[in-house]
């Protein structure tokens, strides 16, 4: 059984990873 903190940390890691990919795509598109 996972604790709430562990679950939140895992979800945050997933969100951070997704955000990192999105921002990388955005900046790579934005470069002239």
N, CA, C and O of each residue as an XYZ file, in Angstrom:
128
protein
N       0.845     -1.201      0.000
C       0.000      0.000      0.000
C       0.881      1.252      0.000
O       1.756      1.417      0.851
N       0.630      2.117     -0.965
C       1.436      3.331     -1.067
C       0.831      4.438     -0.228
O      -0.387      4.516     -0.072
N       1.678      5.288      0.305
C       1.192      6.427      1.076
C       0.728      7.514      0.128
O       1.048      7.492     -1.061
N      -0.019      8.459      0.652
C      -0.500      9.573     -0.163
C       0.687     10.362     -0.710
O       0.681     10.786     -1.865
N       1.699     10.555      0.124
C       2.875     11.313     -0.317
C       3.555     10.614     -1.487
O       3.953     11.264     -2.454
N       3.690      9.293     -1.403
C       4.318      8.555     -2.497
C       3.496      8.681     -3.771
O       4.049      8.844     -4.859
N       2.177      8.603     -3.636
C       1.312      8.699     -4.803
C       1.411     10.090     -5.427
O       1.507     10.223     -6.647
N       1.388     11.128     -4.583
C       1.490     12.493     -5.098
C       2.837     12.713     -5.780
O       2.914     13.353     -6.829
N       3.899     12.177     -5.176
C       5.232     12.350     -5.763
C       5.287     11.696     -7.130
O       5.829     12.268     -8.076
N       4.721     10.489     -7.239
C       4.744      9.782     -8.517
C       3.954     10.565     -9.558
O       4.399     10.708    -10.696
N       2.787     11.070     -9.175
C       1.972     11.835    -10.116
C       2.695     13.113    -10.518
O       2.654     13.513    -11.682
N       3.358     13.757     -9.559
C       4.086     14.992     -9.860
C       5.221     14.706    -10.835
O       5.466     15.491    -11.751
N       5.917     13.583    -10.642
C       6.996     13.222    -11.565
C       6.441     13.034    -12.973
O       7.055     13.477    -13.944
N       5.282     12.380    -13.092
C       4.673     12.185    -14.407
C       4.329     13.526    -15.035
O       4.587     13.746    -16.218
N       3.746     14.425    -14.245
C       3.377     15.745    -14.769
C       4.614     16.530    -15.174
O       4.629     17.176    -16.222
N       5.646     16.477    -14.348
C       6.872     17.218    -14.655
C       7.501     16.692    -15.941
O       7.997     17.464    -16.762
N       7.475     15.375    -16.106
C       8.049     14.788    -17.316
C       7.253     15.216    -18.541
O       7.831     15.574    -19.567
N       5.929     15.181    -18.436
C       5.084     15.596    -19.554
C       5.292     17.073    -19.867
O       5.371     17.460    -21.033
N       5.379     17.891    -18.834
C       5.588     19.328    -19.037
C       6.945     19.574    -19.691
O       7.066     20.437    -20.560
N       7.951     18.832    -19.284
C       9.273     18.980    -19.880
C       9.249     18.653    -21.366
O       9.868     19.350    -22.170
N       8.530     17.583    -21.735
C       8.440     17.235    -23.153
C       7.698     18.314    -23.913
O       8.113     18.697    -25.007
N       6.598     18.816    -23.347
C       5.822     19.852    -24.030
C       6.650     21.112    -24.222
O       6.647     21.691    -25.309
N       7.356     21.544    -23.189
C       8.143     22.772    -23.307
C       9.292     22.566    -24.294
O       9.634     23.484    -25.040
N       9.886     21.379    -24.308
C      10.965     21.105    -25.260
C      10.419     21.173    -26.685
O      11.061     21.744    -27.566
N       9.246     20.598    -26.915
C       8.626     20.672    -28.243
C       8.323     22.117    -28.603
O       8.554     22.542    -29.735
N       7.808     22.869    -27.645
C       7.444     24.263    -27.906
C       8.668     25.081    -28.289
O       8.645     25.818    -29.275
N       9.736     24.950    -27.510
C      10.929     25.757    -27.779
C      11.605     25.321    -29.068
O      12.151     26.158    -29.786
N      11.582     24.015    -29.380
C      12.223     23.566    -30.616
C      11.434     24.068    -31.828
O      12.027     24.350    -32.869
N      10.114     24.184    -31.710
C       9.302     24.736    -32.799
C       9.537     26.238    -32.932
O       9.524     26.781    -34.036
N       9.753     26.902    -31.797
C       9.789     28.363    -31.776
C      11.103     28.918    -32.319
O      11.180     30.098    -32.662
N      12.136     28.079    -32.401
C      13.427     28.589    -32.865
C      13.377     28.845    -34.363
O      12.872     27.996    -35.099
N      13.875     29.969    -34.845
C      13.837     30.310    -36.261
C      14.784     29.435    -37.085
O      14.871     29.596    -38.302
